[in-house]
Every structure is written in C-alpha cells, then in structure tokens.
Amino acid sequence: MSKRGDWRDRARGFCERFGGQVPLLLAPMAGACPPALSAAVMRAGGWGAAGALLMPPEEMARWCAAVREASDGPFQLNLWIPEPEVRANAGEIAAQIAFLSHWTGEVGDPAPVGGPDFASQCDALIEARPAAISSMMGVYPPAFVERMKANGIAWFATATTLDEARIAADAGADVIVAQGAEAGGHRGSFDPAASERDQCGLFALLPAIVDAVDVPVVATGGIADARGAAAAFMLGASAVQIGTGFLRADESDAASAWKDALSAAQPGDTMLTRAYTGRCGRALATQYAIAAASPDAPPPAPHPIQRGLTKPMTRNAKASNDISRMQAWAGQSARLARSGDAAGVARAIWQETLELIG
Ligand SMILES: Cc1cc2nc3c(=O)[nH]c(=O)nc-3n(C[C@H](O)[C@H](O)[C@H](O)COP(=O)(O)O)c2cc1C
C-alpha cells in the first residue's frame, strides 16, 4: 500500500485489505454508537463501530447481531486498555462530593466502579469476529494480539503521539489511528497523566506518523466534512474516521440538547476536562465543565471513581435534556456535524471529498 503516492491508491488499498467500499469509518464512541448508527454508515459503504468499554459480553453479542441483521459491511469493536488500579484520596473525594452536590441532588458511589471484566470482554471480541478490533490508551497484551492475528482480525490502534504510534506498530498493530487533539471524547494517551500535555493537532501528527510507521494510518479528530477528509488524505491518511460529525444524525441517540449545542459550537467552545470521568477528554464547555475547571474547584477524582461520582448527574442531565450538566463530548469541528440520516451524511461527505480531490 503506497504511503506517499496517490491518495486513491492508499484508500483503495485500505478497503481491499480491511473491507468497506469507501474509506470512511464511524468512530468508536462508548455510549454513543447505537447499532442503527453503525448500520447506516455501513449501508453507505463505510465502517460501523462500537465503543464497547461499558458493554458486558452479552451486550456486545446483541450489538453485533443487531448490526449484522441490518447490514453486511465491516465494523470495529473497541476497548480502552485498562490502567493500573487507582488509589483514592479520601480528602480529595470528600471535596469532590461537596463540589458535585452543588450540581446534582444525588452524588454517585465513591467506590471505584468496576466495568465489565476486561479478559471476558477480550474473549467476546474474538468471538464476535469483527473486521477489526481497536484500542485506545495503550496496547493489547501480546497474547491477545496473537489471538487476533490467528483469527484473522485486524488491530487498529489509536495513537495521540509519534511515540505511541511507534509502540503500537512495534506491538503488531495493523493500522494506526492517529487521534488529533481536535478529537471529541477521551484522549487515547497511553499515559493518563500526559493527556493534557500531549496535544498534537492532526495536521502535524498525521504526516509525522505516516512518515514513521510502515502500516496504514487512519486520521481522526476534527474531521466532519469533505474539506477535513480531503486534507487528511493529502496528509497521508489511508482512511478517515469521524465521531462528532455523526452525533447529530437521526440514528444517533444523543440527547436533543447535545445535538443542538453541537451545531452552535465554534472550535473554541469545547474544552479538555476530567470532570466527568477522571480521564481527560474533549467536551462541550458546559456550565459544569467550566465551573469544575475554575481555580477554586477541587480536582476531579481519578478514573473510574469520578465517573461513578458523576453518574447520577449525567444520567439525570440526559433524562431532563439539561445541557448545563450533560456529559456532552464534542470535537472542535462540532459545528460541521450534519443532521439527517447517517447514510446520507456519510455518502455526502464521501461524494464531496471526491469532488474536491477525486
Ligand atoms: C461521545 C464520544 C465517545 C467516544 N468514546 C470512545 C471510545 O470509547 N473509544 C475510543 O477509542 N474513542 C472514543 N472516542 C473518540 C473517537 O473514537 C474519535 O477519536 C473522535 O471522535 C474523533 O474526533 P471527532 O469527534 O472530532 O470526529 C469517543 C468520542 C466521542 C465523541
């Protein structure tokens, strides 16, 4: 697959090797990838995705069955690589609970909320036989990489820096997903403490990774229309991956206040925050996220404790469509996200990309 030659060769090579009719991927988004959204993008010839972080094996199986019933295109299943167990500081947690109680009638359990068991999720990933398994925040253990390869499943590894891309390629990743700092949702940083420091924009990160690794590179972060997609292909991408750009689609189950706020958000209206989960991610600058970043606010508890503490608040905010406290992840190109059916959005982005650079 040519790295520097014609972008069409890279794009065609990606689809021939990994699947899909067009090199356009729905981004894996934990809690925001209903089967209907993936199926719609797959019907347009692109890739579906599930952010399976919080899905136990049975839920993963149900998700895959629903998507396969609606479309036969390729999709990726995605997990976060677990971080070492966190130590909670009782004083910090008490201060955080006091802060949160100004925002919500009910603060969640301060005990670390264990997600589904990682090893069982990994077994379920293999059993589901997706076209690709993806990762963020680290690399899969070597034994699991071997299992993926033995089962003919490609590994798409997210990297936010050149070093992470090299580590992932050396660990056997078939594709690097270069996640620019513009991206909505959590940063894929391997070192949780480095997320705020490591902020490479996609324009600088993508060609650096393309030049450094021998595997195809998927571009993600701030791509939400044909201009962004075209730029990514010119910078060496073999495919583009879009998250926020699909959140306003009919099939997205984001709350209507979130969808509305995305369309009004200028690039400066998002911010990096740990205030929802304890891990750094890019979200709309809601009143809660802004207040949590003020110098006199207590620091968020580590992940996953903070996620547990804010759970009742974010659940209630979604139920009452209250954007001021909603966990509303968003990339810097949020305003470009289109409404309408996701297959139509995907087809339009691809068609317009071809018109620009085809
Ligand atoms: C709501 C939301 C949830 C996300 N969850 C995940 C996730 O679970 N795993 C992952 O690798 N990336 C996750 N991401 C990041 C996306 O995969 C992708 O990197 C990002 O959406 C690209 O930037 P964009 O939103 O500007 O398109 C999430 C992004 C959003 C917006």
The ligand as an SDF file (V2000), in Angstrom:
LIG
                    3D

 31 33  0  0  0  0  0  0  0  0999 V2000
  -19.1150   10.5510   22.5240 C   0  0  0  0  0  0  0  0  0  0  0  0
  -17.7520   10.0230   22.2100 C   0  0  0  0  0  0  0  0  0  0  0  0
  -17.3310    8.8320   22.7980 C   0  0  0  0  0  0  0  0  0  0  0  0
  -16.0680    8.3010   22.4740 C   0  0  0  0  0  0  0  0  0  0  0  0
  -15.7000    7.0880   23.0180 N   0  0  0  0  0  0  0  0  0  0  0  0
  -14.5450    6.4830   22.5720 C   0  0  0  0  0  0  0  0  0  0  0  0
  -14.2180    5.1530   22.9760 C   0  0  0  0  0  0  0  0  0  0  0  0
  -14.9230    4.5250   23.7600 O   0  0  0  0  0  0  0  0  0  0  0  0
  -13.0900    4.6030   22.4630 N   0  0  0  0  0  0  0  0  0  0  0  0
  -12.2750    5.2630   21.5630 C   0  0  0  0  0  0  0  0  0  0  0  0
  -11.2710    4.7140   21.1090 O   0  0  0  0  0  0  0  0  0  0  0  0
  -12.5520    6.5290   21.2010 N   0  0  0  0  0  0  0  0  0  0  0  0
  -13.6740    7.1400   21.6680 C   0  0  0  0  0  0  0  0  0  0  0  0
  -13.9880    8.4140   21.2410 N   0  0  0  0  0  0  0  0  0  0  0  0
  -13.0470    9.0910   20.3300 C   0  0  0  0  0  0  0  0  0  0  0  0
  -13.3930    8.7590   18.8800 C   0  0  0  0  0  0  0  0  0  0  0  0
  -13.1620    7.3970   18.6130 O   0  0  0  0  0  0  0  0  0  0  0  0
  -12.5810    9.6170   17.8910 C   0  0  0  0  0  0  0  0  0  0  0  0
  -11.2140    9.5950   18.2410 O   0  0  0  0  0  0  0  0  0  0  0  0
  -13.0730   11.0610   17.8870 C   0  0  0  0  0  0  0  0  0  0  0  0
  -14.4740   11.1060   17.8750 O   0  0  0  0  0  0  0  0  0  0  0  0
  -12.5460   11.7770   16.6500 C   0  0  0  0  0  0  0  0  0  0  0  0
  -12.7720   13.1500   16.7250 O   0  0  0  0  0  0  0  0  0  0  0  0
  -14.1240   13.8710   16.2050 P   0  0  0  0  0  0  0  0  0  0  0  0
  -15.1120   13.6310   17.3010 O   0  0  0  0  0  0  0  0  0  0  0  0
  -13.7420   15.2840   16.0560 O   0  0  0  0  0  0  0  0  0  0  0  0
  -14.5370   13.2020   14.9270 O   0  0  0  0  0  0  0  0  0  0  0  0
  -15.2130    8.9840   21.5740 C   0  0  0  0  0  0  0  0  0  0  0  0
  -15.6410   10.1880   21.0050 C   0  0  0  0  0  0  0  0  0  0  0  0
  -16.8900   10.7100   21.3010 C   0  0  0  0  0  0  0  0  0  0  0  0
  -17.3140   11.9980   20.6400 C   0  0  0  0  0  0  0  0  0  0  0  0
  1  2  1  0
  2  3  1  0
  2 30  2  0
  3  4  2  0
  4  5  1  0
  4 28  1  0
  5  6  2  0
  6  7  1  0
  6 13  1  0
  7  8  2  0
  7  9  1  0
  9 10  1  0
 10 11  2  0
 10 12  1  0
 12 13  2  0
 13 14  1  0
 14 15  1  0
 14 28  1  0
 15 16  1  0
 16 17  1  0
 16 18  1  0
 18 19  1  0
 18 20  1  0
 20 21  1  0
 20 22  1  0
 22 23  1  0
 23 24  1  0
 24 25  2  0
 24 26  1  0
 24 27  1  0
 28 29  2  0
 29 30  1  0
 30 31  1  0
M  END
$$$$
